[in-house]
Amino acid sequence: MKVKYFGDTDTLYIEFREAEVAETRDLDENTLIDLDKDGQISAITVEHASVRADFPNFSFEQISASHMAKA
């Protein structure tokens, strides 16, 4: 997974996996979802990201599947 922020356009790009994009759908006027040939989400683009998210408090935590099963 890759997360990229483009400050010059205030765009957040979250790529879940590398895949050829077969279709891009508008989730709303500022959010795009990239789908592969099987209809699976491969990436999300968020426009005006700093307004829509709290970037100064952005954090990342990797959680194991076994931990999620206990929840």
mmJSON file of the N, C-alpha and C atoms, coordinates in Angstrom:
{"data_MODEL":{"atom_site":{
"group_PDB":["ATOM","ATOM","ATOM","ATOM","ATOM","ATOM","ATOM","ATOM","ATOM","ATOM","ATOM","ATOM","ATOM","ATOM","ATOM","ATOM","ATOM","ATOM","ATOM","ATOM","ATOM","ATOM","ATOM","ATOM","ATOM","ATOM","ATOM","ATOM","ATOM","ATOM","ATOM","ATOM","ATOM","ATOM","ATOM","ATOM","ATOM","ATOM","ATOM","ATOM","ATOM","ATOM","ATOM","ATOM","ATOM","ATOM","ATOM","ATOM","ATOM","ATOM","ATOM","ATOM","ATOM","ATOM","ATOM","ATOM","ATOM","ATOM","ATOM","ATOM","ATOM","ATOM","ATOM","ATOM","ATOM","ATOM","ATOM","ATOM","ATOM","ATOM","ATOM","ATOM","ATOM","ATOM","ATOM","ATOM","ATOM","ATOM","ATOM","ATOM","ATOM","ATOM","ATOM","ATOM","ATOM","ATOM","ATOM","ATOM","ATOM","ATOM","ATOM","ATOM","ATOM","ATOM","ATOM","ATOM","ATOM","ATOM","ATOM","ATOM","ATOM","ATOM","ATOM","ATOM","ATOM","ATOM","ATOM","ATOM","ATOM","ATOM","ATOM","ATOM","ATOM","ATOM","ATOM","ATOM","ATOM","ATOM","ATOM","ATOM","ATOM","ATOM","ATOM","ATOM","ATOM","ATOM","ATOM","ATOM","ATOM","ATOM","ATOM","ATOM","ATOM","ATOM","ATOM","ATOM","ATOM","ATOM","ATOM","ATOM","ATOM","ATOM","ATOM","ATOM","ATOM","ATOM","ATOM","ATOM","ATOM","ATOM","ATOM","ATOM","ATOM","ATOM","ATOM","ATOM","ATOM","ATOM","ATOM","ATOM","ATOM","ATOM","ATOM","ATOM","ATOM","ATOM","ATOM","ATOM","ATOM","ATOM","ATOM","ATOM","ATOM","ATOM","ATOM","ATOM","ATOM","ATOM","ATOM","ATOM","ATOM","ATOM","ATOM","ATOM","ATOM","ATOM","ATOM","ATOM","ATOM","ATOM","ATOM","ATOM","ATOM","ATOM","ATOM","ATOM","ATOM","ATOM","ATOM","ATOM","ATOM","ATOM","ATOM","ATOM","ATOM","ATOM","ATOM","ATOM","ATOM","ATOM","ATOM","ATOM","ATOM"],
"id":[1,2,3,4,5,6,7,8,9,10,11,12,13,14,15,16,17,18,19,20,21,22,23,24,25,26,27,28,29,30,31,32,33,34,35,36,37,38,39,40,41,42,43,44,45,46,47,48,49,50,51,52,53,54,55,56,57,58,59,60,61,62,63,64,65,66,67,68,69,70,71,72,73,74,75,76,77,78,79,80,81,82,83,84,85,86,87,88,89,90,91,92,93,94,95,96,97,98,99,100,101,102,103,104,105,106,107,108,109,110,111,112,113,114,115,116,117,118,119,120,121,122,123,124,125,126,127,128,129,130,131,132,133,134,135,136,137,138,139,140,141,142,143,144,145,146,147,148,149,150,151,152,153,154,155,156,157,158,159,160,161,162,163,164,165,166,167,168,169,170,171,172,173,174,175,176,177,178,179,180,181,182,183,184,185,186,187,188,189,190,191,192,193,194,195,196,197,198,199,200,201,202,203,204,205,206,207,208,209,210,211,212,213],
"type_symbol":["N","C","C","N","C","C","N","C","C","N","C","C","N","C","C","N","C","C","N","C","C","N","C","C","N","C","C","N","C","C","N","C","C","N","C","C","N","C","C","N","C","C","N","C","C","N","C","C","N","C","C","N","C","C","N","C","C","N","C","C","N","C","C","N","C","C","N","C","C","N","C","C","N","C","C","N","C","C","N","C","C","N","C","C","N","C","C","N","C","C","N","C","C","N","C","C","N","C","C","N","C","C","N","C","C","N","C","C","N","C","C","N","C","C","N","C","C","N","C","C","N","C","C","N","C","C","N","C","C","N","C","C","N","C","C","N","C","C","N","C","C","N","C","C","N","C","C","N","C","C","N","C","C","N","C","C","N","C","C","N","C","C","N","C","C","N","C","C","N","C","C","N","C","C","N","C","C","N","C","C","N","C","C","N","C","C","N","C","C","N","C","C","N","C","C","N","C","C","N","C","C","N","C","C","N","C","C","N","C","C","N","C","C"],
"label_atom_id":["N","CA","C","N","CA","C","N","CA","C","N","CA","C","N","CA","C","N","CA","C","N","CA","C","N","CA","C","N","CA","C","N","CA","C","N","CA","C","N","CA","C","N","CA","C","N","CA","C","N","CA","C","N","CA","C","N","CA","C","N","CA","C","N","CA","C","N","CA","C","N","CA","C","N","CA","C","N","CA","C","N","CA","C","N","CA","C","N","CA","C","N","CA","C","N","CA","C","N","CA","C","N","CA","C","N","CA","C","N","CA","C","N","CA","C","N","CA","C","N","CA","C","N","CA","C","N","CA","C","N","CA","C","N","CA","C","N","CA","C","N","CA","C","N","CA","C","N","CA","C","N","CA","C","N","CA","C","N","CA","C","N","CA","C","N","CA","C","N","CA","C","N","CA","C","N","CA","C","N","CA","C","N","CA","C","N","CA","C","N","CA","C","N","CA","C","N","CA","C","N","CA","C","N","CA","C","N","CA","C","N","CA","C","N","CA","C","N","CA","C","N","CA","C","N","CA","C","N","CA","C","N","CA","C","N","CA","C","N","CA","C","N","CA","C","N","CA","C"],
"label_alt_id":[null,null,null,null,null,null,null,null,null,null,null,null,null,null,null,null,null,null,null,null,null,null,null,null,null,null,null,null,null,null,null,null,null,null,null,null,null,null,null,null,null,null,null,null,null,null,null,null,null,null,null,null,null,null,null,null,null,null,null,null,null,null,null,null,null,null,null,null,null,null,null,null,null,null,null,null,null,null,null,null,null,null,null,null,null,null,null,null,null,null,null,null,null,null,null,null,null,null,null,null,null,null,null,null,null,null,null,null,null,null,null,null,null,null,null,null,null,null,null,null,null,null,null,null,null,null,null,null,null,null,null,null,null,null,null,null,null,null,null,null,null,null,null,null,null,null,null,null,null,null,null,null,null,null,null,null,null,null,null,null,null,null,null,null,null,null,null,null,null,null,null,null,null,null,null,null,null,null,null,null,null,null,null,null,null,null,null,null,null,null,null,null,null,null,null,null,null,null,null,null,null,null,null,null,null,null,null,null,null,null,null,null,null],
"label_comp_id":["MET","MET","MET","LYS","LYS","LYS","VAL","VAL","VAL","LYS","LYS","LYS","TYR","TYR","TYR","PHE","PHE","PHE","GLY","GLY","GLY","ASP","ASP","ASP","THR","THR","THR","ASP","ASP","ASP","THR","THR","THR","LEU","LEU","LEU","TYR","TYR","TYR","ILE","ILE","ILE","GLU","GLU","GLU","PHE","PHE","PHE","ARG","ARG","ARG","GLU","GLU","GLU","ALA","ALA","ALA","GLU","GLU","GLU","VAL","VAL","VAL","ALA","ALA","ALA","GLU","GLU","GLU","THR","THR","THR","ARG","ARG","ARG","ASP","ASP","ASP","LEU","LEU","LEU","ASP","ASP","ASP","GLU","GLU","GLU","ASN","ASN","ASN","THR","THR","THR","LEU","LEU","LEU","ILE","ILE","ILE","ASP","ASP","ASP","LEU","LEU","LEU","ASP","ASP","ASP","LYS","LYS","LYS","ASP","ASP","ASP","GLY","GLY","GLY","GLN","GLN","GLN","ILE","ILE","ILE","SER","SER","SER","ALA","ALA","ALA","ILE","ILE","ILE","THR","THR","THR","VAL","VAL","VAL","GLU","GLU","GLU","HIS","HIS","HIS","ALA","ALA","ALA","SER","SER","SER","VAL","VAL","VAL","ARG","ARG","ARG","ALA","ALA","ALA","ASP","ASP","ASP","PHE","PHE","PHE","PRO","PRO","PRO","ASN","ASN","ASN","PHE","PHE","PHE","SER","SER","SER","PHE","PHE","PHE","GLU","GLU","GLU","GLN","GLN","GLN","ILE","ILE","ILE","SER","SER","SER","ALA","ALA","ALA","SER","SER","SER","HIS","HIS","HIS","MET","MET","MET","ALA","ALA","ALA","LYS","LYS","LYS","ALA","ALA","ALA"],
"label_asym_id":["A","A","A","A","A","A","A","A","A","A","A","A","A","A","A","A","A","A","A","A","A","A","A","A","A","A","A","A","A","A","A","A","A","A","A","A","A","A","A","A","A","A","A","A","A","A","A","A","A","A","A","A","A","A","A","A","A","A","A","A","A","A","A","A","A","A","A","A","A","A","A","A","A","A","A","A","A","A","A","A","A","A","A","A","A","A","A","A","A","A","A","A","A","A","A","A","A","A","A","A","A","A","A","A","A","A","A","A","A","A","A","A","A","A","A","A","A","A","A","A","A","A","A","A","A","A","A","A","A","A","A","A","A","A","A","A","A","A","A","A","A","A","A","A","A","A","A","A","A","A","A","A","A","A","A","A","A","A","A","A","A","A","A","A","A","A","A","A","A","A","A","A","A","A","A","A","A","A","A","A","A","A","A","A","A","A","A","A","A","A","A","A","A","A","A","A","A","A","A","A","A","A","A","A","A","A","A","A","A","A","A","A","A"],
"label_entity_id":["1","1","1","1","1","1","1","1","1","1","1","1","1","1","1","1","1","1","1","1","1","1","1","1","1","1","1","1","1","1","1","1","1","1","1","1","1","1","1","1","1","1","1","1","1","1","1","1","1","1","1","1","1","1","1","1","1","1","1","1","1","1","1","1","1","1","1","1","1","1","1","1","1","1","1","1","1","1","1","1","1","1","1","1","1","1","1","1","1","1","1","1","1","1","1","1","1","1","1","1","1","1","1","1","1","1","1","1","1","1","1","1","1","1","1","1","1","1","1","1","1","1","1","1","1","1","1","1","1","1","1","1","1","1","1","1","1","1","1","1","1","1","1","1","1","1","1","1","1","1","1","1","1","1","1","1","1","1","1","1","1","1","1","1","1","1","1","1","1","1","1","1","1","1","1","1","1","1","1","1","1","1","1","1","1","1","1","1","1","1","1","1","1","1","1","1","1","1","1","1","1","1","1","1","1","1","1","1","1","1","1","1","1"],
"label_seq_id":[1,1,1,2,2,2,3,3,3,4,4,4,5,5,5,6,6,6,7,7,7,8,8,8,9,9,9,10,10,10,11,11,11,12,12,12,13,13,13,14,14,14,15,15,15,16,16,16,17,17,17,18,18,18,19,19,19,20,20,20,21,21,21,22,22,22,23,23,23,24,24,24,25,25,25,26,26,26,27,27,27,28,28,28,29,29,29,30,30,30,31,31,31,32,32,32,33,33,33,34,34,34,35,35,35,36,36,36,37,37,37,38,38,38,39,39,39,40,40,40,41,41,41,42,42,42,43,43,43,44,44,44,45,45,45,46,46,46,47,47,47,48,48,48,49,49,49,50,50,50,51,51,51,52,52,52,53,53,53,54,54,54,55,55,55,56,56,56,57,57,57,58,58,58,59,59,59,60,60,60,61,61,61,62,62,62,63,63,63,64,64,64,65,65,65,66,66,66,67,67,67,68,68,68,69,69,69,70,70,70,71,71,71],
"pdbx_PDB_ins_code":[null,null,null,null,null,null,null,null,null,null,null,null,null,null,null,null,null,null,null,null,null,null,null,null,null,null,null,null,null,null,null,null,null,null,null,null,null,null,null,null,null,null,null,null,null,null,null,null,null,null,null,null,null,null,null,null,null,null,null,null,null,null,null,null,null,null,null,null,null,null,null,null,null,null,null,null,null,null,null,null,null,null,null,null,null,null,null,null,null,null,null,null,null,null,null,null,null,null,null,null,null,null,null,null,null,null,null,null,null,null,null,null,null,null,null,null,null,null,null,null,null,null,null,null,null,null,null,null,null,null,null,null,null,null,null,null,null,null,null,null,null,null,null,null,null,null,null,null,null,null,null,null,null,null,null,null,null,null,null,null,null,null,null,null,null,null,null,null,null,null,null,null,null,null,null,null,null,null,null,null,null,null,null,null,null,null,null,null,null,null,null,null,null,null,null,null,null,null,null,null,null,null,null,null,null,null,null,null,null,null,null,null,null],
"Cartn_x":[0.847,0.0,0.892,0.489,1.216,0.252,0.718,-0.055,0.805,0.267,0.996,0.134,0.776,0.084,0.793,0.035,0.554,0.106,1.007,0.683,0.286,0.88,0.576,-0.871,-1.486,-2.88,-3.79,-3.218,-3.953,-4.719,-3.999,-4.59,-3.929,-4.749,-4.273,-4.568,-3.552,-3.704,-3.34,-4.285,-4.062,-4.163,-3.027,-2.983,-2.922,-3.941,-3.996,-3.142,-3.101,-2.264,-2.098,-0.989,-0.749,-1.632,-2.397,-3.277,-3.602,-3.837,-4.26,-5.678,-5.869,-7.176,-8.084,-9.199,-10.175,-11.266,-11.518,-12.588,-12.318,-12.655,-12.596,-14.006,-14.452,-15.802,-15.721,-16.675,-16.814,-17.608,-16.996,-17.73,-18.555,-17.921,-18.593,-17.788,-18.071,-17.408,-15.913,-15.407,-13.986,-13.291,-13.959,-13.378,-13.557,-12.442,-12.46,-11.977,-12.58,-12.182,-11.757,-10.545,-10.037,-10.348,-10.92,-11.27,-10.468,-10.118,-9.426,-10.453,-10.003,-10.896,-11.933,-11.649,-12.579,-13.51,-13.411,-14.261,-13.766,-12.534,-11.947,-11.282,-11.402,-10.788,-9.276,-8.585,-7.126,-6.572,-7.342,-6.855,-8.01,-7.749,-8.703,-7.953,-8.56,-8.019,-8.961,-8.404,-9.197,-8.699,-9.554,-9.238,-9.563,-8.875,-9.055,-8.838,-7.81,-7.569,-7.336,-6.629,-6.334,-7.586,-8.587,-9.851,-10.705,-10.556,-11.407,-10.82,-9.544,-8.891,-7.992,-7.646,-6.812,-5.356,-4.693,-3.34,-2.285,-2.332,-1.289,-1.288,-2.403,-2.497,-2.537,-2.043,-2.021,-1.053,-1.498,-0.615,-0.907,0.026,-0.1,0.208,-0.628,-0.399,-0.732,0.19,-0.06,-0.547,-1.685,-2.281,-2.353,-1.911,-1.91,-3.333,-3.533,-4.852,-5.28,-4.342,-4.699,-5.232,-4.701,-5.189,-6.626,-6.916,-8.267,-9.276,-8.864,-9.771,-10.216,-9.389,-9.723,-10.704,-10.771,-11.624,-13.088],
"Cartn_y":[-1.171,0.0,1.234,2.231,3.492,4.638,5.605,6.813,7.993,8.825,9.99,11.235,12.306,13.588,14.587,15.256,16.252,17.626,18.339,19.619,20.689,20.661,21.698,21.637,20.447,20.308,19.892,19.722,19.283,17.997,17.032,15.762,14.618,13.722,12.527,11.339,10.51,9.32,8.101,7.188,5.962,4.792,4.129,2.979,1.719,0.899,-0.328,-1.428,-1.447,-2.415,-1.94,-2.335,-1.974,-2.826,-2.167,-2.863,-1.917,-2.475,-1.654,-1.157,0.137,0.732,0.521,-0.159,-0.401,0.661,1.244,2.237,3.121,4.388,5.328,5.84,5.746,6.185,7.344,8.259,9.363,8.861,8.884,8.556,9.77,10.939,12.222,13.212,14.487,15.438,15.593,15.108,15.239,13.921,12.807,11.495,10.582,10.009,9.1,7.726,6.684,5.315,4.641,4.065,3.315,1.838,1.228,-0.189,-0.955,-2.208,-3.05,-3.753,-4.64,-5.306,-6.199,-6.603,-7.439,-6.628,-5.292,-4.438,-4.225,-4.632,-4.471,-3.102,-2.456,-1.141,-1.283,-0.495,-0.497,0.798,1.893,3.173,4.135,5.121,6.194,7.513,8.494,9.845,10.787,11.612,12.566,13.969,14.766,16.163,17.019,18.171,19.073,18.31,17.485,16.551,17.233,18.35,18.986,19.543,19.866,20.364,19.204,18.053,16.905,15.951,16.147,15.255,16.073,15.519,16.19,15.754,16.301,15.868,16.065,17.136,17.256,16.086,15.387,14.26,12.915,12.866,11.624,10.642,9.397,8.357,7.061,6.137,4.855,3.767,2.75,1.641,0.356,-0.575,-1.863,-2.828,-3.465,-4.377,-5.758,-6.766,-8.126,-8.677,-9.625,-10.241,-10.963,-11.55,-12.27,-11.302,-10.077,-9.07,-8.667,-8.556,-8.176,-9.279,-10.544,-11.649,-11.641,-11.115,-11.06,-9.95,-8.946,-7.762,-8.052],
"Cartn_z":[0.0,0.0,0.0,-0.766,-0.843,-0.578,0.202,0.454,0.018,-0.862,-1.368,-1.18,-0.743,-0.627,-1.525,-2.376,-3.303,-2.806,-2.132,-1.522,-2.509,-3.709,-4.688,-5.184,-5.141,-5.563,-4.405,-3.21,-2.018,-2.3,-2.873,-3.272,-2.514,-1.982,-1.304,-2.202,-2.438,-3.278,-2.443,-2.299,-1.537,-2.5,-2.708,-3.61,-2.763,-2.85,-2.071,-2.685,-4.0,-4.718,-6.15,-6.739,-8.136,-9.028,-9.857,-10.794,-11.93,-13.088,-14.223,-13.945,-14.071,-13.8,-15.007,-14.768,-15.824,-15.82,-14.63,-14.509,-13.3,-13.432,-12.311,-12.075,-10.829,-10.465,-9.492,-9.614,-8.663,-7.47,-6.294,-5.079,-4.653,-4.73,-4.579,-5.413,-5.321,-6.219,-5.959,-4.818,-4.49,-4.208,-4.496,-4.216,-5.42,-5.879,-7.022,-6.579,-7.111,-6.805,-8.096,-8.083,-9.23,-9.037,-10.076,-10.045,-11.087,-10.756,-11.724,-12.611,-13.473,-14.423,-13.747,-12.489,-11.741,-10.835,-10.919,-10.107,-8.691,-8.412,-7.081,-6.966,-5.81,-5.598,-5.525,-6.34,-6.301,-5.723,-5.808,-5.287,-5.056,-4.193,-3.923,-4.019,-4.675,-4.765,-4.038,-3.135,-2.364,-2.687,-3.322,-3.625,-2.403,-2.262,-1.114,0.195,0.191,1.288,2.63,2.657,3.941,4.606,3.802,4.334,4.842,4.214,4.518,5.544,5.897,6.862,7.78,8.908,9.902,9.703,8.672,8.331,9.411,10.202,11.232,12.206,12.321,13.24,12.524,11.302,10.532,11.177,11.341,11.857,11.125,11.226,10.554,11.569,11.611,12.504,11.766,11.761,11.129,12.203,11.957,12.918,12.291,13.017,12.492,12.411,11.527,11.348,12.616,13.349,14.577,15.633,15.664,16.585,16.246,14.951,14.509,14.835,14.786,15.065,16.528,17.415,18.844,19.161,18.287,18.549,18.394],
"occupancy":[1.0,1.0,1.0,1.0,1.0,1.0,1.0,1.0,1.0,1.0,1.0,1.0,1.0,1.0,1.0,1.0,1.0,1.0,1.0,1.0,1.0,1.0,1.0,1.0,1.0,1.0,1.0,1.0,1.0,1.0,1.0,1.0,1.0,1.0,1.0,1.0,1.0,1.0,1.0,1.0,1.0,1.0,1.0,1.0,1.0,1.0,1.0,1.0,1.0,1.0,1.0,1.0,1.0,1.0,1.0,1.0,1.0,1.0,1.0,1.0,1.0,1.0,1.0,1.0,1.0,1.0,1.0,1.0,1.0,1.0,1.0,1.0,1.0,1.0,1.0,1.0,1.0,1.0,1.0,1.0,1.0,1.0,1.0,1.0,1.0,1.0,1.0,1.0,1.0,1.0,1.0,1.0,1.0,1.0,1.0,1.0,1.0,1.0,1.0,1.0,1.0,1.0,1.0,1.0,1.0,1.0,1.0,1.0,1.0,1.0,1.0,1.0,1.0,1.0,1.0,1.0,1.0,1.0,1.0,1.0,1.0,1.0,1.0,1.0,1.0,1.0,1.0,1.0,1.0,1.0,1.0,1.0,1.0,1.0,1.0,1.0,1.0,1.0,1.0,1.0,1.0,1.0,1.0,1.0,1.0,1.0,1.0,1.0,1.0,1.0,1.0,1.0,1.0,1.0,1.0,1.0,1.0,1.0,1.0,1.0,1.0,1.0,1.0,1.0,1.0,1.0,1.0,1.0,1.0,1.0,1.0,1.0,1.0,1.0,1.0,1.0,1.0,1.0,1.0,1.0,1.0,1.0,1.0,1.0,1.0,1.0,1.0,1.0,1.0,1.0,1.0,1.0,1.0,1.0,1.0,1.0,1.0,1.0,1.0,1.0,1.0,1.0,1.0,1.0,1.0,1.0,1.0,1.0,1.0,1.0,1.0,1.0,1.0],
"B_iso_or_equiv":[0.0,0.0,0.0,0.0,0.0,0.0,0.0,0.0,0.0,0.0,0.0,0.0,0.0,0.0,0.0,0.0,0.0,0.0,0.0,0.0,0.0,0.0,0.0,0.0,0.0,0.0,0.0,0.0,0.0,0.0,0.0,0.0,0.0,0.0,0.0,0.0,0.0,0.0,0.0,0.0,0.0,0.0,0.0,0.0,0.0,0.0,0.0,0.0,0.0,0.0,0.0,0.0,0.0,0.0,0.0,0.0,0.0,0.0,0.0,0.0,0.0,0.0,0.0,0.0,0.0,0.0,0.0,0.0,0.0,0.0,0.0,0.0,0.0,0.0,0.0,0.0,0.0,0.0,0.0,0.0,0.0,0.0,0.0,0.0,0.0,0.0,0.0,0.0,0.0,0.0,0.0,0.0,0.0,0.0,0.0,0.0,0.0,0.0,0.0,0.0,0.0,0.0,0.0,0.0,0.0,0.0,0.0,0.0,0.0,0.0,0.0,0.0,0.0,0.0,0.0,0.0,0.0,0.0,0.0,0.0,0.0,0.0,0.0,0.0,0.0,0.0,0.0,0.0,0.0,0.0,0.0,0.0,0.0,0.0,0.0,0.0,0.0,0.0,0.0,0.0,0.0,0.0,0.0,0.0,0.0,0.0,0.0,0.0,0.0,0.0,0.0,0.0,0.0,0.0,0.0,0.0,0.0,0.0,0.0,0.0,0.0,0.0,0.0,0.0,0.0,0.0,0.0,0.0,0.0,0.0,0.0,0.0,0.0,0.0,0.0,0.0,0.0,0.0,0.0,0.0,0.0,0.0,0.0,0.0,0.0,0.0,0.0,0.0,0.0,0.0,0.0,0.0,0.0,0.0,0.0,0.0,0.0,0.0,0.0,0.0,0.0,0.0,0.0,0.0,0.0,0.0,0.0,0.0,0.0,0.0,0.0,0.0,0.0],
"pdbx_formal_charge":[null,null,null,null,null,null,null,null,null,null,null,null,null,null,null,null,null,null,null,null,null,null,null,null,null,null,null,null,null,null,null,null,null,null,null,null,null,null,null,null,null,null,null,null,null,null,null,null,null,null,null,null,null,null,null,null,null,null,null,null,null,null,null,null,null,null,null,null,null,null,null,null,null,null,null,null,null,null,null,null,null,null,null,null,null,null,null,null,null,null,null,null,null,null,null,null,null,null,null,null,null,null,null,null,null,null,null,null,null,null,null,null,null,null,null,null,null,null,null,null,null,null,null,null,null,null,null,null,null,null,null,null,null,null,null,null,null,null,null,null,null,null,null,null,null,null,null,null,null,null,null,null,null,null,null,null,null,null,null,null,null,null,null,null,null,null,null,null,null,null,null,null,null,null,null,null,null,null,null,null,null,null,null,null,null,null,null,null,null,null,null,null,null,null,null,null,null,null,null,null,null,null,null,null,null,null,null,null,null,null,null,null,null],
"auth_seq_id":[1,1,1,2,2,2,3,3,3,4,4,4,5,5,5,6,6,6,7,7,7,8,8,8,9,9,9,10,10,10,11,11,11,12,12,12,13,13,13,14,14,14,15,15,15,16,16,16,17,17,17,18,18,18,19,19,19,20,20,20,21,21,21,22,22,22,23,23,23,24,24,24,25,25,25,26,26,26,27,27,27,28,28,28,29,29,29,30,30,30,31,31,31,32,32,32,33,33,33,34,34,34,35,35,35,36,36,36,37,37,37,38,38,38,39,39,39,40,40,40,41,41,41,42,42,42,43,43,43,44,44,44,45,45,45,46,46,46,47,47,47,48,48,48,49,49,49,50,50,50,51,51,51,52,52,52,53,53,53,54,54,54,55,55,55,56,56,56,57,57,57,58,58,58,59,59,59,60,60,60,61,61,61,62,62,62,63,63,63,64,64,64,65,65,65,66,66,66,67,67,67,68,68,68,69,69,69,70,70,70,71,71,71],
"auth_comp_id":["MET","MET","MET","LYS","LYS","LYS","VAL","VAL","VAL","LYS","LYS","LYS","TYR","TYR","TYR","PHE","PHE","PHE","GLY","GLY","GLY","ASP","ASP","ASP","THR","THR","THR","ASP","ASP","ASP","THR","THR","THR","LEU","LEU","LEU","TYR","TYR","TYR","ILE","ILE","ILE","GLU","GLU","GLU","PHE","PHE","PHE","ARG","ARG","ARG","GLU","GLU","GLU","ALA","ALA","ALA","GLU","GLU","GLU","VAL","VAL","VAL","ALA","ALA","ALA","GLU","GLU","GLU","THR","THR","THR","ARG","ARG","ARG","ASP","ASP","ASP","LEU","LEU","LEU","ASP","ASP","ASP","GLU","GLU","GLU","ASN","ASN","ASN","THR","THR","THR","LEU","LEU","LEU","ILE","ILE","ILE","ASP","ASP","ASP","LEU","LEU","LEU","ASP","ASP","ASP","LYS","LYS","LYS","ASP","ASP","ASP","GLY","GLY","GLY","GLN","GLN","GLN","ILE","ILE","ILE","SER","SER","SER","ALA","ALA","ALA","ILE","ILE","ILE","THR","THR","THR","VAL","VAL","VAL","GLU","GLU","GLU","HIS","HIS","HIS","ALA","ALA","ALA","SER","SER","SER","VAL","VAL","VAL","ARG","ARG","ARG","ALA","ALA","ALA","ASP","ASP","ASP","PHE","PHE","PHE","PRO","PRO","PRO","ASN","ASN","ASN","PHE","PHE","PHE","SER","SER","SER","PHE","PHE","PHE","GLU","GLU","GLU","GLN","GLN","GLN","ILE","ILE","ILE","SER","SER","SER","ALA","ALA","ALA","SER","SER","SER","HIS","HIS","HIS","MET","MET","MET","ALA","ALA","ALA","LYS","LYS","LYS","ALA","ALA","ALA"],
"auth_asym_id":["A","A","A","A","A","A","A","A","A","A","A","A","A","A","A","A","A","A","A","A","A","A","A","A","A","A","A","A","A","A","A","A","A","A","A","A","A","A","A","A","A","A","A","A","A","A","A","A","A","A","A","A","A","A","A","A","A","A","A","A","A","A","A","A","A","A","A","A","A","A","A","A","A","A","A","A","A","A","A","A","A","A","A","A","A","A","A","A","A","A","A","A","A","A","A","A","A","A","A","A","A","A","A","A","A","A","A","A","A","A","A","A","A","A","A","A","A","A","A","A","A","A","A","A","A","A","A","A","A","A","A","A","A","A","A","A","A","A","A","A","A","A","A","A","A","A","A","A","A","A","A","A","A","A","A","A","A","A","A","A","A","A","A","A","A","A","A","A","A","A","A","A","A","A","A","A","A","A","A","A","A","A","A","A","A","A","A","A","A","A","A","A","A","A","A","A","A","A","A","A","A","A","A","A","A","A","A","A","A","A","A","A","A"],
"auth_atom_id":["N","CA","C","N","CA","C","N","CA","C","N","CA","C","N","CA","C","N","CA","C","N","CA","C","N","CA","C","N","CA","C","N","CA","C","N","CA","C","N","CA","C","N","CA","C","N","CA","C","N","CA","C","N","CA","C","N","CA","C","N","CA","C","N","CA","C","N","CA","C","N","CA","C","N","CA","C","N","CA","C","N","CA","C","N","CA","C","N","CA","C","N","CA","C","N","CA","C","N","CA","C","N","CA","C","N","CA","C","N","CA","C","N","CA","C","N","CA","C","N","CA","C","N","CA","C","N","CA","C","N","CA","C","N","CA","C","N","CA","C","N","CA","C","N","CA","C","N","CA","C","N","CA","C","N","CA","C","N","CA","C","N","CA","C","N","CA","C","N","CA","C","N","CA","C","N","CA","C","N","CA","C","N","CA","C","N","CA","C","N","CA","C","N","CA","C","N","CA","C","N","CA","C","N","CA","C","N","CA","C","N","CA","C","N","CA","C","N","CA","C","N","CA","C","N","CA","C","N","CA","C","N","CA","C","N","CA","C","N","CA","C","N","CA","C","N","CA","C"],
"pdbx_PDB_model_num":[1,1,1,1,1,1,1,1,1,1,1,1,1,1,1,1,1,1,1,1,1,1,1,1,1,1,1,1,1,1,1,1,1,1,1,1,1,1,1,1,1,1,1,1,1,1,1,1,1,1,1,1,1,1,1,1,1,1,1,1,1,1,1,1,1,1,1,1,1,1,1,1,1,1,1,1,1,1,1,1,1,1,1,1,1,1,1,1,1,1,1,1,1,1,1,1,1,1,1,1,1,1,1,1,1,1,1,1,1,1,1,1,1,1,1,1,1,1,1,1,1,1,1,1,1,1,1,1,1,1,1,1,1,1,1,1,1,1,1,1,1,1,1,1,1,1,1,1,1,1,1,1,1,1,1,1,1,1,1,1,1,1,1,1,1,1,1,1,1,1,1,1,1,1,1,1,1,1,1,1,1,1,1,1,1,1,1,1,1,1,1,1,1,1,1,1,1,1,1,1,1,1,1,1,1,1,1,1,1,1,1,1,1]
}}}
